[in-house]
Amino acid sequence: MKMIGSDYVLEAHNIFHTTEASAWKTLFSKVDGGGCFNGAGNSALVLKGVNLTVHSGEVMAILGSKGSGKRALLDVISRRADGATRGQVLLNGSPLSKALFQQRCGYVTQSCTFVPGLTVAQTLHYTPTILSGYLKSSKVRQVLADLALSQVAHKRVEYLNISEARRLAIGIQLVRDPVMLLLDEPTHGLDPLSAYLLISILSNTAKKTGCGILLSLEKPRSDVFPFLDRALFLCLGGVVYSGGTRAMLEYFHGIGFPCPQLENPLMYYLCLSTVDRRSRDRFLESSQQIEALVDRFSRETPISDAPLNNMGSGKVPLAYGKPGELKVWVMLYLKLLASTFSCGLVGMKTLFLRLLLLPLAMSILWGFYTNVGDDARGFFTKNGLILNILGLSYGCGILTTISLFPIWRKKFSQDTPEGLYSGTTLLIAYNSVSIPFSAISAVIASCVIYPLLLDTKYNNGIVFAYLLVALWSSFVLAEQLTIAFLLVVKVPFNAAIAVTYVLVISIALASGTVRSFKGLQPWLQDNTKGTHTRYASSLLHSIAFQTRKLNCTPTASVICPKPADFMHERLGLPDPDETIDVAASCAFAVGLAAFNMLVYLFPMPRCVRQKFKD
């Protein structure tokens, strides 16, 4: 029986790649070398005439020290590299475009984020693929068995060790059935036994499924040598050797560098391909030797520019391809629900934040405003109650979002190069879960705070709806504003500070609780009409001051305020139109959600993408 990927050949011909020096420095030292407004900086040639060939069912290792160009080569092949690239990358003789790579290949980076609360099996099952039903379940079981994960299939991902997590990251790609799989230093941070297990699993997977595997290694052990079919030695972007591992020993022996007995050939020739930086003399000597090795290999093993597998353009069979946007949305939605209702601390935390945080915050107000009456003193105290209701509603929205959304934002930034879904799809799925939960939470919170604002002897469903809209729209607006900031701000706490600053200004100017409307400059009075706080506060003022009778008898020492005069002073309107306030409050919340979906649809600038890279 013919293997699925037996007809595939991945080739790279004469690859030259130039990137900005600041980005190259960031790639290895994790020091941000430039921002959005910095200049292009000095360019660096990081790949110099690289050639390689990988057949289906083979495992090829890219070997080199730190800074040799291993990751740059993987990024060029996967079409993720920033900078200028020359040369050809072909799959079965056809140019390997970004879309074609996304359809037929996979790339496992060093950092892979999992959604907490999900099990290993759920993480694989909710990976978007074109398969569904029984075929999808069978594929997941096969991948679990192939990667030795069956024993931990029901273990939640936050409790996995580094070896299990690394194999799960590989499984997420294998469940999509790629014909070529790229891995960036998969053994990094693993103990020797786990590294051996991982390489052996990859070798068996390649032979079993026909998937070609191209992986980078920095410190290869001798026991992984039998599992490698091909090797590529890089040093400062140049190729010291590229070809079969058996032919490697003969090649280096023929040019005067035989591998000593009992030596690890991979490590021996890796050291031979590494610049010695211990002193200036050693640096110059090793650089000249490596330059000679690169030059000799290019002269003695010329590679034709013609593809080895000349199937012709457009003849790459697409067995599965990419799932549709609707199917991806369903997978994201189910993944969000599974994470929310998962057993354990993660699920309890998520449910608490989504359902109980806002009611709990409103219940705290009972300790401060229980004895507020309908007299003159209570009249002014209720103004402070409105301030607290607005502030707590906004605060709960911010806290919930910075606690739950960043993991999805990080996952999205890692999934973006794969082209599986857009930011809009993510937000539609996230809001499909978040908004119903926030509505239920607002209903509970309204029931909690209702007796403090209204006379329970005279229940009024319409007035209750006004309170519900004020709480729900405040929570959702803060949530969506935080999501907007998290698009460009990596640290959730910093995003929370920025959103809090914006909303504090809005409350101070537009709520009528900190200072009166008439005390503002005319241009500020007009600008408050463009804030959600003005309309939500107007609803709360209408509830507090127009639905309850003032129990006050004017005397020589007691002045009884009039609700209409008070609201005219604080909000500029003696009799607000609740219909307009309800419509405007909902419009701000829903409109900001729609705005986020539009913004997340566009690709982010390179400086923003670089910020979210680990």
N, C-alpha and C positions, 0 to 999 in steps of 0.2 A: 504494500500500500504506500502510495506517495505521500510524503509529509506535506503539511500545509505550506510551509515556507521554503520548499526545496528549490524553487526557481529564482530565489532572490539573491542579488549581489549588490552590495553597497561599495561604491568606489569614490575615492577622493583623489583628484588629479591636480598637482601643482598648486596647492593652496597657499596663498599669501594673505595674511590678515594684519591690518593696522588698526590700533585702537588708541584712544587718548591715554596719555601717561597717567593722568589722575585716576581714570577709571581702572587702569591696570593695577595701580597701587592699591585702590580700594578693594579690588578683587582678592588680593592676597593678604593685605594687612588690616582690612576692614576699617580703614581710616578714610573718611569721606574727603575726597580730594577736590570737590567742586560742587557748586550748587546750581540752581536754575539760571542764575544770572551771571555766572562766571564765564570766562572765555573758553575756547575750545582746548587750550593748553597744548603742550607738546605731544606729538604723536609718537607711537612706538610700534615697530614691526615685531609682532609676537609670533607669527608663523611664517616660515620661509621655505616655500616649495615642498610642502608635505604631500606625500602620496600614501594611500593605503587601500586595501581591498579586504572585505569581509564577506564570506559566503554564508548562506543559511546553514544553521547547525554548528557554526564555529564560534569560538570564544577568542576574542582578540584583546590583548592588554596594551594600553598606552602607558609607558613607563617613563618617569622623569622626576627630577627633584622639584621642589617648590619653585614656581615661576618659570617652568620649562615650556608651558603652553598647553598642558593637557586639557584644562577646562576650556581654554579658548578654542581648541580643536573640536571638542564636543559641542560647544555653542555654535560654531560655524556649521557643523554638520546638521544640527537641529534647527538652524536658521534663527537662533536667538541672539547672535553676537551683535553688539553695537560696534560700528566702525566700518572701514572699507575692506572688502574681501575680493580677491581675485582667484580664479581657478574654477574647477567644476566639482560638484558633488552629485553623483548619479545613483539612482536606484533602478537596477535592470536596464541600464542604458538611458533612462529618462532623467532629466534634471530634477533633483530633489527640491521641490519648492517647499515653502513653509506649510502650505495647505496639505501637500502630499505627505509631509513628515507627520503632521498632526493626525492624518487619517490612518497611516500604516505603521508608524513607529512610536516608540515610547522613550522617555528620558527620565531617569531617576536621579534627582539632585541629592546633595548631602543633607539638605534640610527638607523635611516633609512634615507638614502639620496634619494631625488627625483631629477629628471632631470629638471632644471628650464626651463620655457617656455612652458611646457606641461600642459594641463588641467588635472583635476582629472580623467575624463573619458578616456583621451588618455593614462594616466599613467597605468590604468588598462587594456586598450585594447592592449597596447604594451608589457604587461607582457607575457613572453613566456609560452605558454601552448600547449597541444596537440590539443585543440579545435581550430576551425577556422570558418570564415564566420558567418552565422546566429547563430550557437551555441555559438560562442565566444561572439557575441554582446548580446545575451540573457543572458549569464552568467554575463557579465559586468553590465547589467541593474539590474539583480537580486541582485548582491553584492552591487551596489549603493543604492538600496532600503533597503536592510537588514541593512546596516550600516548608514542609515540616511544621505547619501551623495548625494542624487538625486538633492537637491537644489543647490549644489555647483559643479555639474558635469562638468560645463564649466568654472569653476574658475581655474586660473593657480596656480600651487602648491606652488609657492613662496609667495602667498598671503593667504595661509591657516593659521588658528590659530592652536594652539597646539593640541586641541581636534580633529579637522578635520584631521590634519596630522597624528595623532595616528590611527584614524580609517582608513585612506587611507593605512597606512602601514599594517594594518590587512587585508584590502581588497586585497592587492597585493598577500597575501598568500591564501586567501579564493577563489580567482578567479581560482586558480589551483586545487580547490576541494580536500583539504587534509582530511584524515580520523582522524588525530590527529593534534592539533594545540598547540604549546608551545608559551607562551608569557612571556617575562622578564619584570616584573613590568609595566604593561600597563597603570596603573593609576598614575605613577610617574609624578609630576609636574602639574597634572590636578586639577581644582577646584572641590569642592564636587559634584556639579550638573553634571559636565562633567564626573567625575569618576563614578557616579551612572548610567549615561546614557550608558557609555561604557560597564560596567559589565552587565547591563540589555540586551544590544544588543548582547553581547557574549553568554549570557544564552539562549536568543531566537534563536540565530543562531545554537547553539548546539542542541536544541530541534528540530528545523526545518530541519536541514540537517543531523543530526546524527553524527556530528563531535565531537569527544572528545576534551575537552579543558583543558589544564594544564597551570596555570598561577601562577606567584609569586607576593606576596603582602608584603609590609613592614609596612604600616599603614592602615589596613582595617577599613572601616567605618561600623557602625551597619546596615545601610540601604542596604548593599550588601550581608548581611548574607543570606537572602532568596534565592538568586540566586546561591549560592554555594551548590553543592551536596556532595562534599567531601573536607576534609581539611587535610593538613600535616603540623605539627608544627616542625620546626627544630631549634636546638640550638647547635652551634659549631659542626655541622655535625651529631649530634645524633637526633633520632626521639623521640619526646615527645608524639606525637599522630599522627595516620594516620588512616583515616576512614571516615564514613559518618558524616555530620555536626549534624544531629539529635542525632546520637549515641554518639557524642562528649560530649554533655551536660550530658548524663547519665554516661559516663565513668568517667569524672572528678568529678561528684557528688559522684560516688561510691568510689573514692579513697580519698575523703575528701577535694575536692576543688570545691564546688558548686559555680556557677556563681551568684553573687548578683543580686537582682532585679534592673531593669533599667540600668544595665551595658551592654556594648557591649561585647558579649561573645568572639568574635574573638580577640578584643583588650585585654580583661581581661586575656585570656589564652596565648596570645602572650607575655604580660608582665610577666606572670608566667614562660614563657620559655625563658626569657632574663636574661643574667648575669647583675647584678647590680654592676657597676664599680665606684660608688660614694665614696667608701672607701674600705680599705683592708678587714675589717671584713664583710662588706656586700658582697664583691666579693666572699669570701670564703663560706659564708653562702648560697648565691644564686647558686654558682657552685655545692655545695653538694646537694642542693635541686633538681637542674636540672638533675644531674647525677642519683639521685634516681628515678626521673620521667622517664628518659630514660630506666633505668634498669627495672623498674616496667612494662612499656609498652611492652618491649621485652619479659618479662616473662609471662605476662597475655594474650597477643595476639600473640602467635606464628604463623608465616606465613610459610606455606609449600613451599619448593623449587619447587614443581611441578606447572606448569602453570595452571591458572584457565580455560583457553580456550585451550584445547589440540587438536588443529586442525592439528598439525603436521607441520614439517618443509616444507617450499616451498609451502604452501597452502594459502598464503596471496593473495587474489584477487587483481590484479592490474588493476583497472578500467581505469585509464588514463596513468599513468607513466610520463616519461620525454619527452619533444619534441626533435626532431632531431636537430643536429647541424646546418643544413642548415636553418631550420625554425627559430632557435634562431638568426642566422645571419640576416635574413630578418627582424625580429622584431627590432634588434638593429639598422639596417640601416634605417628603417622607423622612429624609434625613434629619430635618429640623424637628419634626414631631417625635422621631425616635430619640433624639438627644434630649428633648424636653421631658418626655415621659420615661426616661431610663431610670432603672433602679440604682440607688446609691446617692452619694453626696452631690454629684453633678446634676442629676435630675431634680433632687430636692431643692438645690440652690436655684435652678432655672425656674421651677414652678413658684418658688417663693418670690423671686424677683418679678415674675410676670403677673402673678395673681394677688399676692398678699402684701407686697411692699407698700403700695399706695394706700390700701385700707389701714395698714398699721400706722403709717405716717399721719393719717387723718385721726386715728384714735388717740394719738398723742395729744392732740389739741383739746381733748376732753379734760385733760389735767389742768389746763390753763383757762379754759373758757366755760367750765361747767356752770358756774354761778352768774353768768352774764345775764342780766335782766333786760327788760324793755324800757328802763328808765333812761334819763339823760346820760348817766355815766355809761350804761351799757350800750347806748347808741354809738358813742365814739369808740368804745372797745371793739365793737363789731368791725370797725374799719381796720383795726389791727388783725382781726380774725381773717378778713379777706386777704390781707397781705400774706399771712402765713399759709393760707390755702393755696394761693398762687405759687408761692416760693416752694412749698413742699411738693406740689404737683410737678413743677419744672424739675426739681431736684430728683424726684423718683424716676422721671424719664431719663435724666442724664445718667444716674447711677445704674439703672437697668441696662442701658445701652453700652456703657463702657465696660460692663461686666460680661455681656453676652455677645456683642457684635464683633469685637476685635478678632476673635478666632476665625470668624467667617470672612472678615476682611483679609486676614493673613492667608487663609486658604484660597481665597479668590486671587490674590496676587501671585500665588504659586501656580494656580491652575490656568491663569491667563495665557501663558505661552502655549499651552496645549490646545487653546481655542475651543474648549468644550462648551463654554457658556459665557455670556456677557455679564457685565455688572448689573444691567437692568434685570436680567433673569434672576440673578441672586437676590436683588432687592424685592422683586415681585414675590419670590418664594418666602423671603424673610418677613415681609409685611403681611403675607397671607397667614402667617402664624402669629406674628406680633400684634397686629391690630385687633383681631378677635379677642385675644387674651387681655389686651389693654382695655377693651370695652367692658369685659366681664369685671376686671379689676376696678374700673371706674364706677360700675353699678354698685359693687360692694362698698367702695369708699363713699359713694353718695348716700348710701343707707346709714353709714357710720356718722357722717357729718350733718345729715339732714336735721336732726333735732336741735343742733346748735344754731342753725340759721332760721329754721321754720318752726311754727307752732304745730306740734304733732296732732293737736285736736282738730285741725282743719287741713287734712291731707289734700294735696293738689298735684295731680299727675303731671300737669304741664310745668309747674314750677320745679318739680323733681327732675324733669327732662332738661330744664335750663341748667340745673346744678350738674347733672350728668355730662352735658355738653361742655361746660366750663372745665370740669376735671379731665375728661377724656381728651379734649383738644389740647389742653396744656401739656398733658403727659406726652401725647403723640408729637406735638411740635418740638418739645425738648429732645425727644428721641430722634426725630428726623434731622434736627439741627446738629446733633452730635454725630449722626451718621455722615452728614455733609463734611464736618470737620475731620472725621476719621479717614476721609478719602485722601487727605494730604498730610495729616498729622499721624505719625506712627505711634507715639506714646499715648495711651488712652487718658492718662491723668492730665497731660497737657491739653488734649482736646476738651476734657471736662472743664478745665480752668477757662479756656477760651469761650466755651458756650455759656458758662456761668457768668462771665463778664458781660456778654451780650445781653443775657436775660436780666441781670441785675439792673443794667442801664434802662432796659425796657420797662421793668417794674417801677423804677424810680421816676420815670418820665410819664408813663402812660397809664399806670394803674389807679391813680388818684388816691393812693393810700399813703405815699411818702410825702408828696406835695400836691397841692391843688392844681387843677387844670388852668385856672385863671392866673396862677402865679408863674406860668411859663411864658416865654417869649412867643410872639405870634407864629414865627416860623417853626418853633418846636411844637406848638399846638397843632399845626397842620401835619407835621411829621408823625405825631402819635397815631394818626389815622392809618398809618401803614404798618402798625404793629398788632400782633395777636393779643397782647396783654390788654390793650384798650377795650376790646370787645369782650374778652373773658371776664375782666374786672367789672365791666358794665353789667353783665349777667349776674354776677355775684352781688353787686350792689342792689340791683333790682330785687333779688331774692331777699336780701337782708333788711332792706329799708322800705320796700313797698308791699310786702306780703304780711308784715306783722304790725299790729297797732302799737303806737308808742304809749306806754303807761307813764304819763308825766303830767303833773299839775303845776302850771306856772305860778311862781310866787315872786316876792321881791328879790329873793336870793337865787332862785332857780329859773333858768331860761330853757324852755323846751324847744329843741331844734325841729325844724320842719324837714321831712325827707326830701321834698322837691327842692328846697333851697340848698340843702346839704349836697345833693347830687349835682345840682347846677354848679356849685362851687368846686366840687372835687372832679367832676367829669365833663363839665361844660354843657350837660343836658339835664333838664329837670325831670324829663320823662323819657328815658331811653326806649328805643324800639327793639324789643327782645327778638323779633324775627330777624332783623338785620344783624343783631349781635350773634345769634345762633348761626346764621349763614356765614358770617365773616369768620367766626371762630373755627368752624369746620373747614372753610375754604383755605385758611392759613395752614392748618395741619395737613390736609389732603394735598394742597398745592405744593407744599414743601416736599412731601413724599414723591409727588410726580416730578418735581424738579430734580431730586436726587436720582431718580431713575434715568432721567435724561442726561445728567452729568456723568453718571457711571457708564453710560453707553459709549462715551468717547474714550479713546486711548489716552492714558496719562503721559505727561512729559517724562523724558528719560530720567530727569533728576528725581522725580517722584517714584518711578519704578525702582531706581537704584536704592532709594531710602528704605523700601520694604524688602530688599534682598537681605538675607541673613549672611 
